Amino acid sequence: MNTGVGDAVGLGWALAAQLQGWGTPGLLTAYEQERRAVALRNREAAGRHALVRGAIMTTNWTAMHSERWLGERTRRRLGREISDLGNLENEALGIELGYRYDSSPAVCHEPGGQAPRQTMDEYTPSTWPGARPPSLLLQGGRAIFDLFGRGFTLLRFADCDVSALLDAAEERNVPLEVVDVRDNHARALYERGLVLLRPDQHVAWRGDTAPADPLHVIDRVRGAHA
C-alpha cells in the first residue's frame, strides 16, 4: 500500500508539471526509474516477510491450542522462534522511510562523499540528494514538513543570496518558494545551508552556497536532462 501511495505522488507531480507547462517529458522517464527501483526493493522485503510468516505457519497448530502440557510447551517454543525471527515486517524503517532515488536523472547528485547506507531495518536521517528529508518539530512546535509548498521549496537555514536561482526558476516558469528556517537543530539535521525539495518532498539539490550554474540545476530538476 505504501509503495502505491509513493507511486501516485511521484506520478502526480510529474503529470502536473506537464500540464502546467514547466515540466519536461523527462520527468516521466525519471518517474519510471525512481519508482521501479523502490518497487523492486520493497518486493524483496515483502518476500522476506512472507518467508517469516511461512516459517511460523509450519508449527503444529493443534498442539499449540491444546490445554494440556504439550500445548504450553509448543507455545513457549513458538514464542522463542517468533522472537528470533524478529518483527521486521512491522519495524522496517529503512523500507518505510529510508528509500532514496540514487540514479534519478531529475536529481542533482553529489560527485563526492558517501551516501548513508540503506538497509531494511535501519533509517538514517539525511538530506542526501534523492532522499526524503528528515521530519522534526521546529522551535515553537511546528512540523518542518508544514513549510513545504506544492511546488519546489528551497529551505534556507542561513543568510545566503539565492536570487540567481530564483531568476533561473522564473525563466523556466518553475514554481519555487524560499522558506527561511532559523533553527540550529534543523540546520544540523538537514546538513546544508540550502536544501531544495521537489513537490514530492524528495531532495532535488543541496549546498551551502547558491549553485554556480543555477539554470543547470533548474533544468535538471524539471527533467530536461533525462
C-alpha contacts under 8 A as a table, 3 or more apart, distances in Angstrom:
res1	aa1	res2	aa2	distance
1	M	4	G	5.11
1	M	5	V	6.37
2	N	5	V	5.06
2	N	6	G	6.27
2	N	96	E	7.75
3	T	6	G	5.15
3	T	7	D	6.19
3	T	38	V	7.72
3	T	39	A	6.71
3	T	42	N	7.58
4	G	7	D	4.92
4	G	8	A	6.21
5	V	8	A	5.13
5	V	9	V	6.26
6	G	9	V	5.17
6	G	10	G	6.03
6	G	35	R	7.84
7	D	10	G	5.19
7	D	11	L	6.09
7	D	35	R	6.33
8	A	11	L	5.22
8	A	12	G	5.79
9	V	12	G	5.02
9	V	13	W	6.46
9	V	200	D	6.22
10	G	13	W	5.88
10	G	14	A	6.51
10	G	31	Y	6.41
10	G	35	R	7.74
10	G	200	D	6.14
11	L	14	A	5.17
11	L	15	L	6.11
11	L	28	L	7.49
11	L	31	Y	6.56
12	G	15	L	5.34
12	G	16	A	6.08
13	W	16	A	4.92
13	W	17	A	6.05
13	W	199	P	6.36
13	W	200	D	6.67
14	A	17	A	5.22
14	A	18	Q	6.60
14	A	23	G	7.12
14	A	27	L	5.64
14	A	28	L	6.26
14	A	31	Y	7.43
15	L	18	Q	5.11
15	L	19	L	6.36
15	L	28	L	7.74
16	A	19	L	5.09
16	A	20	Q	6.03
17	A	20	Q	5.13
17	A	21	G	6.16
17	A	22	W	5.69
17	A	23	G	4.35
17	A	24	T	7.51
18	Q	21	G	5.21
18	Q	22	W	6.43
18	Q	23	G	4.82
18	Q	24	T	6.28
18	Q	25	P	7.28
19	L	23	G	7.95
20	Q	23	G	7.38
21	G	24	T	7.96
21	G	173	N	7.80
22	W	172	R	6.31
22	W	173	N	5.60
22	W	174	V	5.63
22	W	222	R	7.20
23	G	26	G	7.97
23	G	27	L	6.85
23	G	174	V	7.86
23	G	222	R	5.13
23	G	223	G	6.60
23	G	224	A	7.88
24	T	27	L	5.91
24	T	222	R	6.26
24	T	223	G	5.42
24	T	224	A	5.79
25	P	28	L	5.55
25	P	29	T	6.93
25	P	223	G	6.89
25	P	224	A	7.76
26	G	29	T	4.94
26	G	30	A	6.13
26	G	106	A	7.85
26	G	222	R	7.68
26	G	223	G	4.37
26	G	224	A	5.85
26	G	225	H	6.95
26	G	226	A	4.72
27	L	30	A	4.91
27	L	31	Y	6.00
27	L	106	A	6.72
27	L	222	R	6.51
27	L	223	G	4.57
27	L	224	A	7.81
27	L	226	A	7.19
28	L	31	Y	4.87
28	L	32	E	6.39
29	T	32	E	5.38
29	T	33	Q	6.54
29	T	226	A	6.72
30	A	33	Q	5.18
30	A	34	E	6.00
30	A	104	S	5.69
30	A	105	P	5.72
30	A	106	A	6.03
30	A	223	G	7.21
30	A	226	A	6.68
31	Y	34	E	5.17
31	Y	35	R	5.98
32	E	35	R	5.54
32	E	36	R	5.77
33	Q	36	R	5.45
33	Q	37	A	6.35
33	Q	103	S	7.62
33	Q	104	S	6.49
34	E	37	A	5.64
34	E	38	V	6.64
34	E	101	Y	5.50
34	E	103	S	7.43
34	E	104	S	5.92
35	R	38	V	5.03
35	R	39	A	6.03
36	R	39	A	5.02
36	R	40	L	6.19
37	A	40	L	5.31
37	A	41	R	6.30
37	A	101	Y	7.97
38	V	41	R	5.13
38	V	42	N	6.09
38	V	99	Y	6.86
38	V	100	R	7.98
39	A	42	N	5.08
39	A	43	R	5.98
40	L	43	R	5.05
40	L	44	E	6.32
41	R	44	E	5.26
41	R	45	A	6.49
41	R	95	I	7.99
42	N	45	A	4.98
42	N	46	A	6.09
42	N	95	I	6.78
43	R	46	A	4.97
43	R	47	G	6.12
44	E	47	G	5.11
44	E	48	R	6.41
45	A	48	R	5.12
45	A	49	H	6.33
45	A	95	I	7.81
45	A	120	M	7.21
46	A	49	H	5.01
46	A	50	A	6.15
46	A	89	E	7.93
47	G	50	A	5.06
47	G	51	L	6.36
48	R	51	L	5.21
48	R	52	V	6.51
49	H	52	V	5.12
49	H	53	R	6.38
49	H	88	L	7.54
49	H	89	E	5.74
50	A	53	R	5.09
50	A	54	G	6.09
51	L	54	G	4.92
51	L	55	A	6.15
52	V	55	A	5.10
52	V	56	I	6.39
52	V	85	L	6.86
53	R	56	I	5.13
53	R	57	M	6.24
54	G	57	M	5.06
54	G	58	T	6.56
55	A	58	T	5.45
55	A	59	T	7.73
56	I	59	T	6.07
56	I	78	L	7.64
56	I	82	I	7.05
59	T	64	M	7.92
59	T	78	L	7.36
60	N	63	A	5.46
60	N	64	M	6.21
60	N	74	T	7.82
61	W	64	M	4.86
61	W	65	H	6.26
62	T	65	H	5.49
62	T	66	S	6.41
63	A	66	S	5.12
63	A	70	L	6.28
63	A	71	G	5.02
63	A	74	T	6.54
64	M	70	L	7.53
64	M	71	G	4.54
64	M	72	E	7.09
64	M	74	T	5.23
64	M	75	R	5.50
65	H	71	G	5.83
66	S	69	W	7.84
66	S	70	L	6.86
66	S	71	G	4.45
66	S	72	E	7.62
67	E	70	L	7.79
67	E	71	G	5.75
67	E	72	E	7.26
68	R	71	G	5.49
68	R	72	E	6.89
69	W	72	E	5.23
69	W	73	R	6.33
70	L	73	R	5.16
70	L	74	T	6.07
71	G	74	T	5.06
71	G	75	R	6.11
72	E	75	R	5.20
72	E	76	R	6.27
73	R	76	R	5.22
73	R	77	R	6.24
74	T	77	R	5.16
74	T	78	L	6.06
75	R	78	L	5.09
75	R	79	G	6.00
76	R	79	G	5.08
76	R	80	R	6.36
77	R	80	R	5.23
77	R	81	E	6.28
78	L	81	E	5.02
78	L	82	I	6.09
79	G	82	I	5.20
79	G	83	S	6.15
80	R	83	S	5.08
80	R	84	D	6.17
81	E	84	D	5.05
81	E	85	L	6.21
82	I	85	L	5.04
82	I	86	G	6.26
83	S	86	G	5.14
83	S	87	N	7.58
87	N	90	N	5.77
87	N	91	E	6.17
88	L	91	E	4.66
88	L	92	A	5.17
88	L	121	D	6.69
89	E	92	A	6.04
91	E	121	D	6.64
92	A	95	I	5.43
92	A	96	E	6.37
92	A	120	M	5.37
92	A	121	D	4.37
92	A	122	E	7.04
93	L	96	E	4.96
93	L	97	L	5.60
93	L	98	G	6.77
93	L	120	M	6.71
93	L	121	D	5.35
93	L	122	E	5.66
93	L	123	Y	5.47
94	G	97	L	5.52
94	G	98	G	4.40
94	G	99	Y	6.76
94	G	118	Q	6.56
94	G	119	T	5.51
94	G	120	M	4.52
94	G	121	D	4.98
94	G	122	E	4.68
94	G	123	Y	4.52
94	G	124	T	7.87
95	I	98	G	5.78
95	I	99	Y	6.15
95	I	119	T	7.45
95	I	120	M	5.18
95	I	121	D	7.11
96	E	99	Y	7.19
97	L	123	Y	6.49
97	L	132	R	7.46
98	G	118	Q	6.69
98	G	122	E	7.72
98	G	123	Y	5.23
98	G	124	T	6.85
98	G	125	P	7.78
98	G	131	A	7.23
98	G	132	R	7.47
99	Y	118	Q	7.40
99	Y	131	A	6.53
99	Y	132	R	7.61
100	R	129	P	7.92
100	R	130	G	5.07
100	R	131	A	4.34
100	R	132	R	7.02
101	Y	104	S	5.48
101	Y	107	V	7.88
101	Y	129	P	7.66
101	Y	130	G	4.39
101	Y	131	A	6.38
102	D	109	H	7.68
102	D	129	P	7.48
102	D	130	G	5.89
104	S	107	V	5.63
104	S	130	G	7.40
105	P	108	C	7.77
105	P	220	R	7.09
105	P	221	V	7.92
105	P	223	G	6.90
105	P	225	H	6.57
105	P	226	A	5.00
106	A	204	A	7.29
106	A	220	R	5.36
106	A	221	V	4.52
106	A	222	R	6.47
106	A	223	G	5.13
106	A	225	H	7.35
106	A	226	A	6.69
107	V	129	P	6.50
107	V	130	G	6.15
107	V	203	V	7.50
107	V	204	A	4.72
107	V	205	W	6.58
107	V	220	R	6.68
107	V	221	V	5.66
108	C	129	P	6.57
108	C	204	A	5.87
108	C	205	W	5.18
108	C	217	V	6.84
108	C	220	R	6.96
108	C	221	V	7.22
109	H	129	P	5.77
109	H	130	G	7.78
109	H	205	W	7.30
110	E	113	G	7.33
110	E	129	P	7.26
115	A	128	W	6.60
116	P	124	T	6.71
116	P	126	S	7.48
116	P	128	W	7.74
117	R	124	T	7.78
118	Q	122	E	7.26
118	Q	123	Y	7.41
118	Q	124	T	7.99
119	T	122	E	5.63
119	T	123	Y	7.55
125	P	133	P	7.09
125	P	134	P	5.31
125	P	189	L	7.34
126	S	131	A	7.08
126	S	132	R	7.76
126	S	133	P	6.14
126	S	134	P	6.32
126	S	189	L	7.03
126	S	190	Y	6.50
126	S	191	E	7.43
127	T	130	G	7.85
127	T	131	A	5.99
127	T	132	R	6.91
127	T	133	P	5.20
127	T	134	P	7.28
127	T	190	Y	5.68
127	T	191	E	6.76
127	T	195	V	7.61
127	T	203	V	6.29
127	T	206	R	7.74
128	W	131	A	5.70
128	W	203	V	7.04
128	W	206	R	7.97
129	P	202	H	7.71
129	P	203	V	5.00
129	P	204	A	5.71
129	P	205	W	5.80
129	P	206	R	7.08
130	G	202	H	5.67
130	G	203	V	5.06
130	G	204	A	6.14
131	A	202	H	5.41
131	A	203	V	5.59
132	R	201	Q	6.08
132	R	202	H	4.49
132	R	203	V	6.13
133	P	190	Y	7.33
133	P	201	Q	7.31
133	P	202	H	6.66
133	P	203	V	6.65
134	P	189	L	7.32
134	P	190	Y	7.29
135	S	143	A	7.28
135	S	144	I	6.58
135	S	145	F	6.69
136	L	143	A	5.88
136	L	144	I	6.00
136	L	145	F	7.94
136	L	186	A	7.46
137	L	140	G	7.85
137	L	141	G	5.29
137	L	142	R	5.34
137	L	143	A	4.41
137	L	144	I	6.04
138	L	141	G	5.42
138	L	142	R	5.33
138	L	143	A	6.07
138	L	144	I	6.27
138	L	183	D	6.73
138	L	186	A	7.07
139	Q	142	R	7.08
139	Q	183	D	6.80
142	R	146	D	7.30
143	A	146	D	5.49
143	A	147	L	7.62
144	I	147	L	5.54
144	I	148	F	7.48
145	F	148	F	5.46
147	L	179	V	7.19
148	F	152	F	7.99
148	F	153	T	5.85
148	F	197	L	7.93
148	F	201	Q	7.65
149	G	152	F	6.64
149	G	153	T	5.92
149	G	177	E	7.22
149	G	199	P	7.17
150	R	199	P	5.49
151	G	174	V	7.83
151	G	175	P	5.11
151	G	176	L	5.94
151	G	177	E	7.46
151	G	198	R	6.78
151	G	199	P	4.88
152	F	174	V	7.81
152	F	175	P	5.94
152	F	176	L	4.62
152	F	177	E	6.33
152	F	196	L	6.95
152	F	197	L	5.57
152	F	198	R	4.80
152	F	199	P	5.39
153	T	176	L	5.72
153	T	177	E	5.00
153	T	178	V	5.95
153	T	179	V	6.89
153	T	196	L	5.78
153	T	197	L	5.11
153	T	198	R	6.72
153	T	199	P	7.63
154	L	176	L	7.10
154	L	177	E	6.08
154	L	178	V	4.70
154	L	179	V	6.00
154	L	194	L	6.69
154	L	195	V	5.66
154	L	196	L	4.37
154	L	197	L	6.23
155	L	178	V	6.11
155	L	179	V	5.00
155	L	180	D	6.00
155	L	181	V	6.72
155	L	193	G	7.91
155	L	194	L	5.65
155	L	195	V	5.15
155	L	196	L	6.29
155	L	197	L	7.78
156	R	159	D	7.38
156	R	160	C	7.54
156	R	178	V	6.90
156	R	179	V	6.02
156	R	180	D	4.78
156	R	181	V	5.93
156	R	193	G	5.89
156	R	194	L	4.85
156	R	195	V	6.82
157	F	180	D	6.06
157	F	181	V	4.96
157	F	182	R	5.63
157	F	183	D	7.39
157	F	187	R	5.96
157	F	192	R	7.79
157	F	193	G	4.92
157	F	194	L	6.36
158	A	180	D	7.71
158	A	181	V	7.66
158	A	182	R	7.07
158	A	193	G	5.73
158	A	194	L	7.83
160	C	209	T	6.66
160	C	210	A	7.35
161	D	164	A	7.83
161	D	209	T	7.99
161	D	210	A	6.93
162	V	165	L	5.34
162	V	166	L	6.39
162	V	210	A	5.69
163	S	166	L	5.02
163	S	167	D	6.08
164	A	167	D	4.99
164	A	168	A	6.18
164	A	210	A	7.91
164	A	214	P	6.52
165	L	168	A	5.08
165	L	169	A	6.26
165	L	210	A	7.12
165	L	211	P	7.49
165	L	214	P	5.01
165	L	215	L	7.18
165	L	218	I	7.79
166	L	169	A	5.08
166	L	170	E	6.14
166	L	176	L	7.09
167	D	170	E	5.03
167	D	171	E	6.11
168	A	171	E	5.05
168	A	172	R	6.48
168	A	214	P	6.12
168	A	215	L	5.10
168	A	218	I	6.68
169	A	172	R	5.26
169	A	173	N	5.90
169	A	174	V	4.89
169	A	175	P	6.93
169	A	176	L	6.62
169	A	215	L	7.46
169	A	218	I	6.12
170	E	173	N	4.74
170	E	174	V	6.04
170	E	175	P	7.55
171	E	174	V	7.75
172	R	218	I	7.75
172	R	219	D	7.88
174	V	218	I	7.80
174	V	222	R	7.83
181	V	186	A	8.00
182	R	186	A	7.99
182	R	187	R	7.67
183	D	186	A	5.30
183	D	187	R	6.11
184	N	187	R	5.05
184	N	188	A	6.23
185	H	188	A	5.23
185	H	189	L	6.19
186	A	189	L	5.08
186	A	190	Y	5.94
187	R	190	Y	5.20
187	R	191	E	6.16
187	R	192	R	6.87
187	R	193	G	6.91
188	A	191	E	5.21
188	A	192	R	7.69
190	Y	193	G	7.94
190	Y	195	V	7.56
192	R	195	V	6.53
192	R	206	R	6.41
192	R	207	G	5.50
192	R	208	D	5.28
193	G	206	R	7.81
193	G	207	G	6.25
193	G	208	D	4.50
193	G	209	T	7.08
194	L	206	R	5.48
194	L	207	G	5.27
194	L	208	D	5.67
194	L	209	T	6.92
194	L	210	A	7.60
195	V	203	V	6.96
195	V	204	A	7.84
195	V	205	W	6.13
195	V	206	R	4.35
195	V	207	G	6.66
196	L	203	V	5.92
196	L	204	A	5.51
196	L	205	W	5.11
196	L	206	R	5.88
197	L	200	D	7.83
197	L	201	Q	5.55
197	L	202	H	5.57
197	L	203	V	4.60
197	L	204	A	5.41
197	L	205	W	7.25
198	R	201	Q	5.17
198	R	202	H	5.45
198	R	203	V	6.27
198	R	204	A	5.88
198	R	221	V	7.84
199	P	202	H	7.53
203	V	206	R	7.44
204	A	221	V	6.37
205	W	217	V	7.66
207	G	210	A	6.82
207	G	211	P	7.34
210	A	214	P	7.57
211	P	214	P	5.31
211	P	217	V	7.50
213	D	216	H	5.47
213	D	217	V	6.73
214	P	217	V	5.11
214	P	218	I	6.28
215	L	218	I	5.08
215	L	219	D	6.01
216	H	219	D	5.15
216	H	220	R	6.09
217	V	220	R	5.20
217	V	221	V	6.28
218	I	221	V	5.38
218	I	222	R	6.29
219	D	222	R	5.32
219	D	223	G	6.42
219	D	224	A	5.16
219	D	225	H	6.84
220	R	223	G	5.21
220	R	224	A	5.43
220	R	225	H	5.27
220	R	226	A	7.51
221	V	224	A	7.48
223	G	226	A	5.37
